[in-house]
Amino acid sequence: MEKFSLFGKITVQEGERETMAGLLLEAAESMKDLDECEVYLVSISDNEPNAVFVYEVWSNEEAHQASLALEATQELIKRARPIITGMERISTLKLLGGKK
């Protein structure tokens, strides 16, 4: 059951966290039709008011990379780019099992 997963952090301009969260929730919605995307969760932290976190689980790394080229993904990236001040891949993980 080894899957590809990643945990990332997107930092945005002051006051733009809700905008970014909305864009990432749109991305999550667009992933519903992709069987290869098993989990796409968007979170925020009270401790980091200018950051949005994303946790993703994919059937494999190639499926994740392919999703970045989709028209819907490219459109969301284009809309998000002006407010992004930083991106960090906190960790890339190999999912071994558990409850989903």
C-alpha positions in Angstrom: 0.0 0.0 0.0 2.9 2.3 -0.5 1.5 5.6 -1.8 3.0 9.0 -2.5 2.1 11.8 -0.1 3.3 15.2 0.8 2.7 17.9 3.3 3.2 21.5 2.1 3.0 25.0 3.4 2.0 28.0 1.2 2.8 31.5 2.7 0.8 34.4 1.3 0.7 38.2 1.6 -0.8 39.7 4.8 -4.6 39.3 4.8 -4.7 36.8 1.9 -4.9 33.5 3.8 -8.7 33.1 3.2 -8.2 33.8 -0.5 -5.5 31.2 -0.8 -7.5 28.7 1.3 -10.5 29.2 -1.1 -8.3 28.6 -4.1 -6.9 25.4 -2.6 -10.4 24.2 -1.7 -11.3 24.8 -5.4 -8.3 22.6 -6.2 -9.5 19.9 -3.8 -12.9 20.0 -5.6 -11.3 19.6 -9.0 -9.4 16.6 -7.7 -12.6 14.7 -6.8 -12.7 13.3 -10.4 -9.1 12.0 -10.2 -9.0 8.5 -8.8 -5.2 8.8 -8.3 -5.8 11.6 -5.8 -6.9 9.8 -2.7 -6.6 12.7 -0.1 -6.4 16.5 -0.6 -6.8 18.3 2.7 -6.5 22.1 3.2 -5.7 23.4 6.7 -4.8 26.6 8.6 -3.1 27.2 11.9 -3.9 29.9 14.4 -0.1 30.2 14.9 0.6 31.2 11.3 -1.9 33.7 10.0 -0.3 34.0 6.6 0.0 30.3 5.8 -2.2 27.5 4.4 -1.2 23.9 4.7 -2.0 21.1 2.2 -1.8 17.3 2.8 -2.1 15.1 -0.3 -2.1 11.4 -0.9 -1.6 10.0 -4.4 -1.5 6.6 -5.9 2.0 7.4 -7.0 4.3 10.4 -7.6 3.8 10.4 -11.3 0.0 10.9 -10.8 0.8 14.0 -8.6 3.2 15.4 -11.2 0.6 14.9 -14.0 -2.1 16.7 -12.0 0.1 19.9 -12.1 -0.3 20.0 -15.9 -4.1 19.9 -15.8 -5.9 22.9 -17.2 -7.8 23.4 -13.9 -4.6 23.2 -11.9 -2.8 25.7 -14.1 -5.7 28.2 -13.9 -5.7 28.0 -10.1 -1.9 28.4 -10.0 -2.2 31.5 -12.2 -4.8 33.0 -9.9 -2.8 32.2 -6.8 0.7 33.3 -7.9 0.2 37.0 -7.2 -0.5 36.5 -3.5 2.1 33.8 -2.8 5.2 34.8 -0.9 6.7 31.4 -0.3 6.2 27.7 -0.7 7.7 24.9 1.4 7.5 21.2 1.0 7.5 20.3 4.7 7.8 16.6 3.9 7.4 14.0 1.3 6.1 10.8 2.9 5.6 7.2 2.0 2.2 6.1 3.3 2.4 2.6 4.8 -1.2 2.2 6.0 -3.8 3.3 8.5 -7.4 4.4 8.3 -8.8 6.6 5.5 
